[in-house]
Amino acid sequence: MGRATAASAATVSLAAELKKGMRRIAELKLGVRSVEIAMGKDSVWAIIRRAEKGGVALRVAHCWGGCSKVAKQRRKRGELLRLQIDSPIGTQTVVLRSDDIELTLLRVTTTLTPSVPLLIPYFPRDLYPLGADDDPMAADGVVEAAQRGLNAGLIYFHLDEPAFGSVLYFQNLTALNGYFAATDTKPDGAVGGEWPELGYLPPTPPQSGTPPTNPPPAGTPVTMSDAILAFHDETACDEQDSARRFLQLLGAAYRQLEAPETKYRDWVWRADKTLRDLETAPEATISHYGHPYIHPYTDAEYPDVMVQMSIISALRNYSAWTGKDIPFCDALEKGLEKFHDPGLKTMRRYLPNVGKDKDKLAVDSWYLYHPLLNLGHLAREGDALAKRLFIASLDLAIKAARHFDYAWPIQFKVDSFDVIVAARNDDGLGQTDVGGIYAYVMLQTYELTGEQVYVQEARKAIDAARDMRFELNYQANLTAWGASACMRLWRLTNEEYYLRQSYVYLASFFHNSVIWESEIKNASAYKTFLGATCLHDAPYMAIFECFDSFAAFERYLKDSGPDLDPSARLLISEYCKYALDRGWYFYPDALPEDAVAKDDIRNGHIDRALSFPIEDLYVDGQPAGQVGQEVYGAGAAFVFASRSFHQVDDAPFRIFCDHFPVTGERTSACSLTFGLDGGHGRFAVFSLIRISRKKMPRFTLRTIAGERLRPFRRSADLVEYRIPASGEVSLLWSMEARR
């Protein structure tokens, strides 16, 4: 981005005030940086400087009409400074906190109590990098990433001249729900800006001749900003260092958030109900060539191979977990042969008898590879049919990758590779993360055949995405599988480059995540925290991308080890933890009836009695399910159940944990150990669930240090504990009656 060539009025005003000098209110130490709290004409500032290396100015309070009084207040525990600022618009309380456990960090929370019902037509942005002599116009740096839509309210940049370092600004949008409700606004793209005027632009009602009048009421405190700034000493760097730095800074900011509570969800019950509905609901399947096929949506759309494989793979997981055959899954798998085209040597998207309104030869790039991914999963588990179809479909998969030089368009013809849709928008980029899932498929092939050529193909695909930085994400689950492919490549080649490249995929994934809990309109009826919007520009979270990313991250963590960056481990573990809770709200029976779309449904219809998820939940509270009820997303219940519930042989209970176990050993007939490797200083939920018609035993749960843990919730069927997310616990049970 470099140095600015033009400036806003706010930038010019700040530069003039800094040159003239402001009234100093306080001075604080922040590691190698200093923080000066100063009062200007209409704002109070926190000016963070690094000796002879520039700084940043953070507007901590904007005071229309000027500040009439600024007074220090008695600090509460954990606070660096507490200010009360009076101005004509009301009283503002500003609280500064700090933390340098991981990286130097400053948190500033500003609360306004309006003096009158306050109409707010405009508030300025709050963050300005400072160059030589505190001049914002002399600052030279680059913005690497900023808020997309209603995703995390963040901006990540480095100030290179002077060499202040890298900064992640994170606005805790959860804390601002009161403001959004009072003003009837939403923070769409609110954190960003044009260098050097950056940061948070509070959303205000649209202006017109007759603007909306939605004022925060007089006398009621409303949080205007809850900004977290995390600092790193280093400046410009390559994409791998930049991605890892982003994850480290985001991890440090994340630890400051008040983590939302999660609720135990009975995914086993959900999976069993979903299976019954798949088997019996006429809206779920259609018969062709004597075989059942899954409808993509309730009684809508033609069967396609991605849909079939998504459900079959998930059912195979669940069958292995239960130890019981699922005849319905066997029937679905028998119909897969009709998708295979022996002439083209590929799995076609549609059946041969698809309607004339579909182009039989058209395929989205990711649709070519995702079915192979699931066939590969089954093949590695010993499924002979899956292995045969997988191997028989590799020629075209590789031919397409080489034809497009590992940079795939949005859609093309499978017979000629003619491009139908080249780019996702005017940036000229296609499906930028397809190389990641292609690489994973190639590594599956290597594991099945032992042939090194497939490792080389995986390398080429990952290497071709070099320098994509934060533009790498096209579709969330593809990005997650790309991260997993990189981790697997690192394990196979021992080349650290691929471990570091996995951080590029992860950074792009979490940049596109909703790291806040929205209470806007219908969103108050479900959870949004740590959901990933399905596409790089999508306005909603989708269940298929949610559970498929969950599955990809399980593989990533299994292949990782002590060399994995702790912030990467933290963010992945927390994503998976919250997916298990948030995923429940995709089911229409878990939502209020008035939160679900009625007549404006794009595909099929919504039947609340069916245990199939809707596709779309919106951060801004639009009616859920506008895209349709996603039968192909029904695999969510089977994936969540088989990964988060753990059978205990010959015991009257099973275990639920919202983190993936890394160790586990049955130490006796009535004892076991259970080990996790999630985020340090975090907690996991560890639950013991009574198996139907069995008697619940008495439990003793201890940490590895011998500390006895007490349940935080207990019923006749469920005992719930919080255990360290990193460490081991031992469980002992007795069939003596509980008191």
Helices and strands as residue ranges (DSSP letters): H 9-20, E 23-30, E 33-39, E 43-50, E 55-62, E 69-72, E 81-87, E 90-99, E 105-114, E 127-130, G 132-134, G 136-138, E 140-146, E 153-161, E 165-171, G 173-176, H 177-183, E 191-194, E 197-200, E 222-232, H 239-254, H 267-280, E 285-288, E 291-294, H 305-322, H 327-334, G 335-339, E 340-341, E 346-347, E 362-364, H 365-380, H 384-392, H 394-403, E 411-413, E 419-421, H 434-449, H 453-464, G 469-471, H 476-493, H 496-511, E 513-514, G 521-525, E 531-532, E 540-542, H 543-559, H 566-582, G 583-586, G 588-590, G 593-595, E 616-618, G 631-634, H 635-644, E 645-647, E 653-657, E 661-668, E 671-677, E 683-690, E 698-703, E 708-709, E 713-714, E 718-724, E 726-734
